[in-house]
Amino acid sequence: MQNRTPRIPEQPAPNRAELDSRFTVELASVVTGARRRALRDGDRHIDTAHLLHSLIESDPEVRAAFDGGPQLAKVLGYLVQRSIGYGLRWQGAVENSGAVSQVREAEADGWSPSAVAGMEEARVRAERRGESRAGGLDLLAALAADRECRAVEVLDRAGVDVAWLADRTADRIAEASGRA
């Protein structure tokens, strides 16, 4: 049987030591999953929808933030359809929701500017709480805050109230931090 996955040159990965120092092991794993998904889908850049998909698949806290059930299934349905129809219009276009006005080329190599901004915002959110590393809920909150990113477009199409999700995520982060 022939492999139908297109051969695409591997995207440069962020420095592993840098990832390990800024993100939890779980979030570093999410990044790896998002990179693999982007390559498999034939996308040139990791975007926020790749990050959202990988977050939902690998982080139980993120899945719990959706309150489970049909809403989460619908989001996953849209994300899965990305490579077979939904989202094909994104191929060949770099996601830049305006979340960052300028991203150094080295930072964005293999990443959409919006994905870079989301990862940076996740790190900043963790630092504000006094945490040294960002986790999955930090990234989910950062993605939900960028109303123009692809992840939010997927959430909107799936009928998720993004403001509700952002509030719920903030509450879950506060609970986990012991400040509920």
C-alpha positions as a Markdown table, in Angstrom:
| # | Residue | x | y | z |
|---|---|---|---|---|
| 1 | Met | 0.0 | 0.0 | 0.0 |
| 2 | Gln | 1.4 | 3.4 | -0.9 |
| 3 | Asn | 1.6 | 6.2 | 1.7 |
| 4 | Arg | -0.6 | 9.1 | 0.6 |
| 5 | Thr | 1.0 | 11.6 | 3.0 |
| 6 | Pro | 2.8 | 14.1 | 0.9 |
| 7 | Arg | 6.6 | 14.5 | 1.5 |
| 8 | Ile | 7.2 | 17.9 | 2.9 |
| 9 | Pro | 10.5 | 19.1 | 4.2 |
| 10 | Glu | 10.5 | 19.0 | 8.0 |
| 11 | Gln | 9.8 | 22.4 | 9.6 |
| 12 | Pro | 12.5 | 23.8 | 11.9 |
| 13 | Ala | 11.6 | 23.1 | 15.5 |
| 14 | Pro | 12.0 | 25.6 | 18.2 |
| 15 | Asn | 15.1 | 24.9 | 20.3 |
| 16 | Arg | 14.2 | 22.0 | 22.6 |
| 17 | Ala | 15.9 | 23.6 | 25.6 |
| 18 | Glu | 13.9 | 26.8 | 25.0 |
| 19 | Leu | 10.6 | 24.8 | 24.9 |
| 20 | Asp | 11.5 | 22.9 | 28.0 |
| 21 | Ser | 12.3 | 26.0 | 29.9 |
| 22 | Arg | 9.2 | 27.9 | 29.0 |
| 23 | Phe | 6.5 | 25.3 | 28.8 |
| 24 | Thr | 5.4 | 22.3 | 30.8 |
| 25 | Val | 6.2 | 18.8 | 29.4 |
| 26 | Glu | 2.6 | 18.5 | 28.4 |
| 27 | Leu | 2.6 | 21.7 | 26.5 |
| 28 | Ala | 5.9 | 20.8 | 24.8 |
| 29 | Ser | 4.1 | 17.6 | 23.7 |
| 30 | Val | 1.2 | 19.6 | 22.3 |
| 31 | Val | 3.7 | 21.6 | 20.2 |
| 32 | Thr | 5.2 | 18.4 | 18.9 |
| 33 | Gly | 1.7 | 17.1 | 18.0 |
| 34 | Ala | 0.8 | 20.4 | 16.3 |
| 35 | Arg | 3.9 | 20.2 | 14.2 |
| 36 | Arg | 3.2 | 16.6 | 13.2 |
| 37 | Arg | -0.4 | 17.6 | 12.3 |
| 38 | Ala | 0.8 | 20.5 | 10.1 |
| 39 | Leu | 3.3 | 18.3 | 8.3 |
| 40 | Arg | 0.7 | 15.6 | 7.7 |
| 41 | Asp | -1.9 | 18.1 | 6.5 |
| 42 | Gly | 0.6 | 19.6 | 4.1 |
| 43 | Asp | 0.6 | 23.0 | 5.8 |
| 44 | Arg | 3.7 | 25.2 | 5.7 |
| 45 | His | 3.1 | 26.6 | 9.2 |
| 46 | Ile | 1.8 | 25.5 | 12.5 |
| 47 | Asp | -1.2 | 27.6 | 13.1 |
| 48 | Thr | -3.6 | 28.1 | 16.1 |
| 49 | Ala | -6.0 | 25.5 | 14.8 |
| 50 | His | -3.2 | 22.9 | 14.8 |
| 51 | Leu | -2.4 | 24.0 | 18.4 |
| 52 | Leu | -6.1 | 23.7 | 19.4 |
| 53 | His | -6.4 | 20.3 | 17.9 |
| 54 | Ser | -3.3 | 19.0 | 19.6 |
| 55 | Leu | -4.4 | 20.6 | 22.9 |
| 56 | Ile | -7.8 | 18.9 | 22.9 |
| 57 | Glu | -6.3 | 15.5 | 22.0 |
| 58 | Ser | -3.6 | 15.5 | 24.6 |
| 59 | Asp | -4.7 | 17.6 | 27.6 |
| 60 | Pro | -7.5 | 16.4 | 29.8 |
| 61 | Glu | -7.7 | 19.8 | 31.6 |
| 62 | Val | -8.4 | 21.4 | 28.2 |
| 63 | Arg | -11.1 | 18.9 | 27.4 |
| 64 | Ala | -12.7 | 19.5 | 30.8 |
| 65 | Ala | -12.8 | 23.2 | 30.1 |
| 66 | Phe | -15.2 | 22.5 | 27.3 |
| 67 | Asp | -17.6 | 20.9 | 29.7 |
| 68 | Gly | -17.4 | 17.7 | 27.6 |
| 69 | Gly | -20.2 | 16.2 | 25.5 |
| 70 | Pro | -21.5 | 17.3 | 22.1 |
| 71 | Gln | -19.8 | 20.7 | 22.0 |
| 72 | Leu | -16.3 | 19.1 | 22.3 |
| 73 | Ala | -17.3 | 16.4 | 19.7 |
| 74 | Lys | -18.4 | 19.1 | 17.3 |
| 75 | Val | -15.1 | 21.1 | 17.7 |
| 76 | Leu | -13.1 | 17.9 | 17.1 |
| 77 | Gly | -15.3 | 17.2 | 14.0 |
| 78 | Tyr | -14.4 | 20.5 | 12.5 |
| 79 | Leu | -10.7 | 20.1 | 13.3 |
| 80 | Val | -10.6 | 16.6 | 11.8 |
| 81 | Gln | -12.3 | 17.8 | 8.6 |
| 82 | Arg | -9.6 | 20.4 | 8.1 |
| 83 | Ser | -7.5 | 18.2 | 5.9 |
| 84 | Ile | -10.4 | 16.8 | 3.8 |
| 85 | Gly | -12.4 | 20.0 | 3.1 |
| 86 | Tyr | -12.9 | 22.4 | 6.0 |
| 87 | Gly | -9.9 | 24.6 | 6.3 |
| 88 | Leu | -8.4 | 23.8 | 2.8 |
| 89 | Arg | -8.8 | 27.5 | 2.0 |
| 90 | Trp | -6.2 | 28.1 | 4.7 |
| 91 | Gln | -3.5 | 26.2 | 2.8 |
| 92 | Gly | -0.9 | 28.4 | 1.3 |
| 93 | Ala | -1.9 | 31.4 | 3.4 |
| 94 | Val | 0.0 | 32.3 | 6.6 |
| 95 | Glu | -2.3 | 32.9 | 9.6 |
| 96 | Asn | -1.8 | 36.4 | 11.0 |
| 97 | Ser | -4.7 | 37.6 | 13.0 |
| 98 | Gly | -3.0 | 40.8 | 13.9 |
| 99 | Ala | -2.2 | 39.5 | 17.3 |
| 100 | Val | 1.3 | 40.6 | 16.7 |
| 101 | Ser | 2.2 | 43.5 | 14.5 |
| 102 | Gln | 5.7 | 42.1 | 13.8 |
| 103 | Val | 7.2 | 38.8 | 14.5 |
| 104 | Arg | 10.9 | 38.2 | 13.8 |
| 105 | Glu | 11.3 | 35.9 | 10.9 |
| 106 | Ala | 13.4 | 33.5 | 13.0 |
| 107 | Glu | 10.6 | 33.1 | 15.5 |
| 108 | Ala | 7.9 | 32.6 | 12.8 |
| 109 | Asp | 9.9 | 30.1 | 10.7 |
| 110 | Gly | 7.5 | 27.2 | 10.5 |
| 111 | Trp | 4.9 | 29.0 | 12.7 |
| 112 | Ser | 2.1 | 31.4 | 11.9 |
| 113 | Pro | 2.5 | 34.8 | 13.6 |
| 114 | Ser | -0.7 | 34.1 | 15.4 |
| 115 | Ala | 0.6 | 30.7 | 16.8 |
| 116 | Val | 3.8 | 32.5 | 17.9 |
| 117 | Ala | 1.7 | 35.1 | 19.6 |
| 118 | Gly | -0.5 | 32.5 | 21.3 |
| 119 | Met | 2.5 | 30.6 | 22.7 |
| 120 | Glu | 4.0 | 33.8 | 23.9 |
| 121 | Glu | 0.8 | 34.9 | 25.5 |
| 122 | Ala | 0.5 | 31.6 | 27.3 |
| 123 | Arg | 3.9 | 32.1 | 28.7 |
| 124 | Val | 3.1 | 35.6 | 29.9 |
| 125 | Arg | -0.2 | 34.4 | 31.5 |
| 126 | Ala | 1.8 | 31.8 | 33.5 |
| 127 | Glu | 4.4 | 34.3 | 34.6 |
| 128 | Arg | 1.6 | 36.7 | 35.8 |
| 129 | Arg | 0.6 | 33.9 | 38.2 |
| 130 | Gly | 4.1 | 33.4 | 39.3 |
| 131 | Glu | 4.5 | 30.1 | 37.4 |
| 132 | Ser | 7.8 | 29.4 | 35.6 |
| 133 | Arg | 6.1 | 27.4 | 32.8 |
| 134 | Ala | 3.0 | 27.7 | 30.8 |
| 135 | Gly | 0.5 | 24.8 | 30.5 |
| 136 | Gly | -2.4 | 23.8 | 28.3 |
| 137 | Leu | -5.0 | 25.9 | 29.9 |
| 138 | Asp | -2.7 | 28.9 | 29.5 |
| 139 | Leu | -2.5 | 28.3 | 25.8 |
| 140 | Leu | -6.3 | 27.6 | 25.5 |
| 141 | Ala | -6.9 | 31.0 | 27.2 |
| 142 | Ala | -4.5 | 32.7 | 24.9 |
| 143 | Leu | -6.1 | 31.2 | 21.8 |
| 144 | Ala | -9.6 | 32.2 | 23.0 |
| 145 | Ala | -8.4 | 35.8 | 23.6 |
| 146 | Asp | -7.3 | 36.2 | 20.0 |
| 147 | Arg | -10.7 | 36.7 | 18.4 |
| 148 | Glu | -9.3 | 36.7 | 14.8 |
| 149 | Cys | -7.2 | 33.5 | 14.9 |
| 150 | Arg | -8.1 | 30.2 | 13.2 |
| 151 | Ala | -8.7 | 28.4 | 16.4 |
| 152 | Val | -11.4 | 30.9 | 17.4 |
| 153 | Glu | -12.9 | 30.5 | 13.9 |
| 154 | Val | -13.2 | 26.7 | 14.4 |
| 155 | Leu | -14.7 | 27.3 | 17.9 |
| 156 | Asp | -17.2 | 29.8 | 16.5 |
| 157 | Arg | -18.2 | 27.4 | 13.7 |
| 158 | Ala | -18.7 | 24.6 | 16.2 |
| 159 | Gly | -21.0 | 26.8 | 18.2 |
| 160 | Val | -18.7 | 27.4 | 21.2 |
| 161 | Asp | -19.3 | 30.6 | 23.0 |
| 162 | Val | -15.7 | 31.8 | 23.0 |
| 163 | Ala | -16.2 | 34.4 | 25.8 |
| 164 | Trp | -17.7 | 31.6 | 28.0 |
| 165 | Leu | -14.8 | 29.3 | 27.2 |
| 166 | Ala | -12.3 | 32.1 | 28.1 |
| 167 | Asp | -14.0 | 32.7 | 31.4 |
| 168 | Arg | -14.3 | 29.0 | 32.2 |
| 169 | Thr | -10.6 | 28.5 | 31.4 |
| 170 | Ala | -9.6 | 31.5 | 33.6 |
| 171 | Asp | -11.7 | 29.9 | 36.4 |
| 172 | Arg | -10.0 | 26.5 | 36.0 |
| 173 | Ile | -6.6 | 28.1 | 36.0 |
| 174 | Ala | -7.4 | 30.0 | 39.2 |
| 175 | Glu | -8.7 | 26.8 | 40.8 |
| 176 | Ala | -5.5 | 25.0 | 39.9 |
| 177 | Ser | -3.4 | 27.8 | 41.2 |
| 178 | Gly | -5.4 | 27.7 | 44.5 |
| 179 | Arg | -6.8 | 31.2 | 44.0 |
| 180 | Ala | -10.4 | 30.3 | 43.4 |
